[in-house]
Amino acid sequence: MKKVCIVGASGKLGKYMVQHCLDKGYEVVGVCRPESVEKLAEFGDNIRIVPGRTNDENTIAQAVKGCDGVLTVLVPWGVKGYSSGTAQAVLNNAADGARLIFSCGWHITKDGKDTYSWFFKTMVSAFGAVARLFRVVDIQDQIRATNLIFGSKKLWTVVRGSDLEEGPSEGLPVWSEHVGDDEIAHNRTRRIDFALFMVHALTNDELVHKAPAIASRVKQ
């Protein structure tokens, strides 16, 4: 792994991924909305920034060119297919041999074998309905995005994060193929460690074509 593109680099998760990649000596290309470029100023000339919407084909084509890996934050902003458009743009333009790592939440399921609590399902349903009513977030579009990924022959991994919190690193998170498994039942992950797992997935062949659900290795 030599060159990595981070799609959604200016957000909290994205900035952590930028730093993890730089720590590993990777050349980094960051994609973010033009109005968010200043959020990456702390990295100076250590990264190349491609400003543009992450669902824009031309922006993504320019950013992923020559990259060995692409880390993508699937954010379901608005109600116009932002997540699915972003996923499709990455799938369309990344090199066939590139490792493609996408982030999302536990509510995504790859094979329908995940087990969710009544409370979790109620919260996701209620939040999704209210957010879509106010045209802020479309959780269903994140589901459409991951379905596109699951149907692709590219070398993808979809990392499903539990409840995120800030704080110092607790180490590489543990993972399971299904939500509901005992090892991740504590449902908490440091955001810096979610980013660490995303970067780790770039070089872990065991995770190809899998959707690991992650949680902190520290159970509290």
N, C-alpha and C positions, 0 to 999 in steps of 0.2 A: 504494500500500500504506500503510494507516494503522494498522490494528489487527491484531495477530497473536496467535494462541493457540499456546502451546508445550506439547504433551502429553508429559509425562515431563521436566518442567523442572528437577527437583532433581538429576538425575544429572550426571556430568561433561560429557557432550555437551550436555545440556539447558542447563546453566548457561552454557556458552560461547555457545549460541544466544541465550539471554536477553541477554547483554551485547552481542552483535553487533546484535541488534534495537534495543536501547536506543541504541546508537551511531548508528543510522540514524534515530532519532527516532520509532520505532514505539511505539504503545501496546501493552503486553504483558500477556497473561493467561497465567498458568502453572498447569498441572495436575500434581499429584503426590499420592502417597499421604499420608494425614494424618500418619503418623509421620515423613515426610520434609520437612514444611513448614519446619522450622527450618534446613534446608540452604540455604534461599533468603533467609535473614535479611539477608545482605549487600546485597541489592537494596532493602531497606527499603520505602518507599512508592512506589517507582518502578514496581512491577508489582502486579497484582492476582492473588491466589492462590485457586484453586478446589481445595480438598482433596477427594480421592476416588480411587477406583480408575480407572485409565485405560480399562478395558473396561466401565465403568458408563455406560449410556446417559444417565441423568439428569445425571451429572457432566459428561459431554462436551457434552450439549445446552446446559447452562448456560454452559460455558466458551467454546464457539465462537460463541455468539450475537453477531452483528454484526461478526464477524472477516472480514477480507479474505483472510487466509491462515492455514493451520494447519500447524505443524511437528510431526511425530509421530515419537517414538523407538519403534520396534517391538522391544520386549524380550520374548523368549520365555520369561518366567519360568513355572516350574511346568509342570504337564501338564493344565491345564484350559482351554486355548484363550485364554490372555491376549493374545497378539499378534493373533490373528484377531478376538477380541472387541474389541480396541482399534481395529483397522482398520475393522471394521464400524460401530462407534459413530461414528467420525469421518466415514465415508462417509454414514451415515444422517442426520447432524445438521448438517454443514457446509453453508453456502449453496451453491447451484448454481454461482455464479460465483467462489467462493473458490478460491485456489490451495492445493492439498494436497500437502505434501512429506513423504515418509516415509523413514526411514533403515533400512538393513539391511546385511548383509555381502555379500561377493562370491559366496557360495554360491547366492544367488538368481539364477535365470535367467528372462528374459522370453520369449525365443524359441528357447531350446535351442541357440543358436549360440555360446555361450561355450566357451572351451577351458581346461580345468583340468589342472594337473600331477597326476601320480600321487600325489605327496606331499600336495598340497592335498586331494584327494579322500579319501585315507586318513585324514588328520587330522580332516576334517569328519565322516566316518563314525564314527570311533572316539570323538570327543568327544560327538557326538550320542547314541550308544548308551549311553555311561557316564552322561551327564547325565540322560538320560531314566530310566535304571535307578534313579538316586537321586532321581528326581522333582524335579530342580532346574531344568532347562531342556529345552524341546521345540523343537528346530530345525525339525522338520517343521511345527510350527504357524506358524513365521515364513514358511515356504513357502506354507502355506494363506492366510496373511494377505495376502501379495503377490499371490497369484492372485485374491483378492477385489478388490484394487486394480486389477490389470490388466484385469479384466472390467468396471470401472466407467466411466461416461461423464463423471464429474467431472473437473476439471482437475488431474490428479495427476502427480507425479514421484516415482519411487523411486530414492533415491540409495544406491548400493552402495559401501560403504567398504572399502578395503584394510586391511592390518594397521595398527593405530593406535598412535601413540606420543605422549608428551607433549613439550613444548618450545615455543619461540617460533614465531610464525607464519612460514611460508615462502611465503605468498601463496595466492591462489586455486588450488586443485588443477586439474590437467588431467583430462580425462575421455574415455572411449571408450564406444561402445555395447556392446562385448563384452570380457569378461575374456579375456586371452590376447593382446591387441593390444600391440604393442611399446611404445607411449608410456606404458603403465601397468605394464609388466612388473616394475619395481622394487618394487611391492607395499608401499608404505609411505605413510602420511599422518599428519600432525600432527592430533591430535584437534581443536585449535582451528581448523584449516583445514577439517576435515570439517564443523564447525559453520558456518564461513564459506560453504561451498558450499551447504549447506542453505538459508541465508538468501538467498544469491544466486539460488537456483532460484525463489524466490518471484516474482521479476520478470523471469525469463528465459523468454520464450515458446518459445524453441527446445527447451526441455526438457519441454514438455507432452507427456504420454503416452509418456515415455521412461524408461529405467532406466539412467542413466549410471553406469558403474563409474569410480571416481575414484582418483587417486594424487597424491602430491606433485608439484609442478612442478619440484622439485629432485631430480635423480636421483643417488643415492649407492649 
